[in-house]
Amino acid sequence: MRIFSILSIIYLIIIILVIISLNEIDKSKCECGKTNDNYLIKEWFIFYLIFRIIIGLIIVILYRNNDLMNIIMVLNIASIIDLITIIMEIRLILYLNKMRKTCECAFKTKEQFLFWFYLTYFLILLIFIFIFLLKMI
């Protein structure tokens, strides 16, 4: 349970970093970073940050009350939002990749970190999916 809590906090920090980065790009004078490719990405991550915090608090409350059935229901609802978030993370990678190639004034250290973090994250995710599928055969 501790490792899950630590990973959740790290992931929330990454989401905050995404929001800060996209906000700085919106406020910058760099016009090449302000494209339609980042449409609703920042807004989605703001929603997801608030959603994750609320879900975390609900799970803690239900866990203390030993309400396993409702925890499972909350996690099922959260998994639907997580699937949409994966799509938004892929859009973020595509947006950052486009900036990496065409917009040096907006692609700074934070954006480089986010680009490589999410690329590594999805590579590890694909490896786990591949291993899981191999075990099913």
C-alpha positions as CSV (number, residue, x, y, z in Angstrom):
1,M,0.0,0.0,0.0
2,R,2.9,2.4,0.7
3,I,4.5,2.0,-2.7
4,F,1.1,2.7,-4.3
5,S,0.8,5.9,-2.3
6,I,4.3,7.0,-3.2
7,L,3.7,6.3,-6.9
8,S,0.4,8.1,-6.7
9,I,2.0,11.2,-5.2
10,I,4.8,11.1,-7.9
11,Y,2.2,10.9,-10.6
12,L,0.2,13.8,-9.1
13,I,3.5,15.8,-9.2
14,I,4.0,14.9,-12.8
15,I,0.4,16.1,-13.6
16,I,1.0,19.4,-11.8
17,L,4.2,19.7,-13.9
18,V,2.2,19.2,-17.1
19,I,-0.3,21.8,-16.1
20,I,2.5,24.3,-15.2
21,S,4.3,23.6,-18.4
22,L,1.2,24.0,-20.6
23,N,0.2,27.2,-18.7
24,E,3.7,28.7,-19.3
25,I,3.5,27.9,-23.0
26,D,0.0,29.6,-23.2
27,K,1.4,32.7,-21.5
28,S,4.7,32.8,-23.4
29,K,5.4,35.1,-26.4
30,C,6.4,32.0,-28.4
31,E,3.7,31.8,-31.0
32,C,4.7,28.4,-32.4
33,G,3.7,26.7,-29.2
34,K,0.2,28.1,-29.3
35,T,-1.5,25.7,-31.7
36,N,-4.7,23.7,-31.8
37,D,-2.6,20.5,-31.1
38,N,-2.8,21.3,-27.3
39,Y,-6.6,21.9,-27.4
40,L,-8.1,20.9,-24.0
41,I,-5.0,19.1,-22.8
42,K,-4.3,21.5,-20.0
43,E,-8.0,21.6,-19.0
44,W,-8.2,17.8,-19.0
45,F,-5.1,17.5,-16.7
46,I,-6.6,20.1,-14.3
47,F,-9.8,18.1,-14.2
48,Y,-7.8,14.9,-13.8
49,L,-5.8,16.3,-10.9
50,I,-8.9,17.3,-9.0
51,F,-10.6,14.0,-9.8
52,R,-7.6,12.0,-8.6
53,I,-7.4,13.9,-5.3
54,I,-11.1,13.4,-4.7
55,I,-11.0,9.7,-5.6
56,G,-8.0,9.2,-3.3
57,L,-9.9,10.8,-0.4
58,I,-13.0,8.7,-1.1
59,I,-10.9,5.5,-1.2
60,V,-9.2,6.4,2.1
61,I,-12.6,7.0,3.7
62,L,-14.1,3.8,2.3
63,Y,-11.0,1.8,3.3
64,R,-11.2,3.0,6.9
65,N,-14.9,1.9,6.9
66,N,-14.0,-1.5,5.4
67,D,-16.4,-0.9,2.5
68,L,-14.8,-3.0,-0.1
69,M,-17.7,-3.1,-2.5
70,N,-17.9,0.7,-2.8
71,I,-14.1,0.8,-3.2
72,I,-14.4,-1.5,-6.2
73,M,-17.2,0.6,-7.7
74,V,-15.1,3.8,-7.3
75,L,-12.1,2.2,-8.9
76,N,-14.2,1.0,-11.8
77,I,-15.5,4.6,-12.4
78,A,-11.9,5.9,-12.0
79,S,-10.6,3.4,-14.6
80,I,-13.0,4.9,-17.3
81,I,-11.5,8.3,-16.6
82,D,-8.0,6.7,-16.6
83,L,-8.6,5.4,-20.2
84,I,-9.5,8.9,-21.4
85,T,-6.4,10.2,-19.6
86,I,-4.2,7.8,-21.5
87,I,-5.6,9.2,-24.8
88,M,-4.8,12.7,-23.5
89,E,-1.3,11.7,-22.5
90,I,-0.8,10.4,-26.0
91,R,-2.0,13.7,-27.4
92,L,0.5,15.4,-25.0
93,I,3.3,13.3,-26.3
94,L,2.4,14.1,-29.9
95,Y,2.1,17.8,-29.1
96,L,5.5,17.8,-27.3
97,N,7.1,15.9,-30.1
98,K,5.8,18.5,-32.6
99,M,7.2,21.3,-30.5
100,R,10.5,19.4,-30.1
101,K,10.8,19.4,-33.9
102,T,9.4,22.8,-34.8
103,C,9.3,25.1,-31.8
104,E,12.5,25.5,-29.8
105,C,11.4,28.6,-27.9
106,A,8.6,26.7,-26.1
107,F,10.3,23.3,-25.8
108,K,12.5,23.8,-22.7
109,T,13.8,21.6,-20.0
110,K,10.4,20.9,-18.4
111,E,8.9,19.9,-21.7
112,Q,11.9,17.7,-22.5
113,F,11.5,15.9,-19.2
114,L,7.8,15.4,-19.7
115,F,8.3,14.2,-23.3
116,W,10.9,11.6,-22.3
117,F,9.0,10.7,-19.1
118,Y,5.8,9.9,-21.0
119,L,7.6,8.1,-23.7
120,T,9.3,5.9,-21.2
121,Y,6.1,5.4,-19.3
122,F,4.3,4.2,-22.4
123,L,7.2,2.0,-23.4
124,I,7.1,0.3,-20.0
125,L,3.3,0.0,-20.2
126,L,3.5,-1.6,-23.6
127,I,6.1,-4.1,-22.3
128,F,3.8,-5.1,-19.4
129,I,0.8,-5.5,-21.8
130,F,2.9,-7.6,-24.1
131,I,4.1,-9.8,-21.2
132,F,0.5,-10.1,-19.9
133,L,-0.7,-11.2,-23.4
134,L,2.1,-13.7,-23.7
135,K,1.2,-15.3,-20.3
136,M,-2.4,-15.6,-21.5
137,I,-1.4,-17.7,-24.5
